[in-house]
Amino acid sequence: MVAAKKHVPIVKKHTKRFNRHQSDRFKCVDPSWRKPKGIDNAVRRRFKGRAAMPKIGYGSNKKTRHMMPSGHKAFVVNNGRLHVDCRSNYGRKLTTPVADVDLLLMHNSTFAAEIAHAVSARKRIDIIARAKQLGVKVTNGKARVKTES
């Protein structure tokens, strides 16, 4: 397995979810965030002691955004094959099969493979074996794979 590239420290400025105003008081008000629009709303007016609203300042560093604690970014791998289009001299469209894991060969220090949830156990074993050959990290390599023990 190749180690991740050097990067600046990952800082999560706000890990708590932003809940909708008064979602704790009423069952019919879903907790998923909605911006308050009322003229007298204390959250919209940013009064002290009220819930914070999401804003641009809570965003992460662009270089470390979507990065896992290991330093890799997730790349979803499916059991299907990705087809790369090529054109022959006569204008015919040809497709050459390229496995999803093979795409990570040159980027194994930046991206880690994450096997999609719909992939069967048999295909998972093939994907994990191919990733091991290429030196690609698999984040969920032990999921739904039976080992002989």
DAFEN-V36311 format. One line per field, one symbol per residue. ss: DSSP state (H for helix, E for strand, C for the rest). phi: phi as a letter, one per 30 degrees, with the letter a starting at -180 (. if undefined). burial: b if it has 16 or more other C-alpha atoms within 10 Angstrom, else e. A space follows every 10 residues. Layout:
BEGIN
ss = ???
phi = ???
burial = ???
END
This chain:
BEGIN
ss = CCCCCCCCCC CCCCCCCCCC CCCCCCCCCC CCCCCCCCCC CCCCCCCCCC CCCCCHHHCC CCCCCCECCC CCEEEEECCC CEEEEEECCC CCEEEEEECC HHHHCCCCCC EEEEECCCCC HHHHHHHHHH HHHHCCCECC CCCCCCCCC
phi = .dddddbded ccdbcdddcd eiddcbddcd dddbddcddc dddddhddic ddcdbddddd dddcdicded jccdbdccdd cdccdbcddc idccccdbde ddddedcddc ccdbdddddd dddddddddd ddddicdcdc dcdhbdcdb
burial = eeebeeeeeb eeeeeeeebb beeeeeeeee beeeeeeeee eebbeeeeee bebeeeeeee eeebeeeeee bbbbbebbbe ebeeeeeeee eeeeeeeebb bbebeeebbb bbbbbeeeee eeebbebbee beebbbbbbe beeeeeeee
END
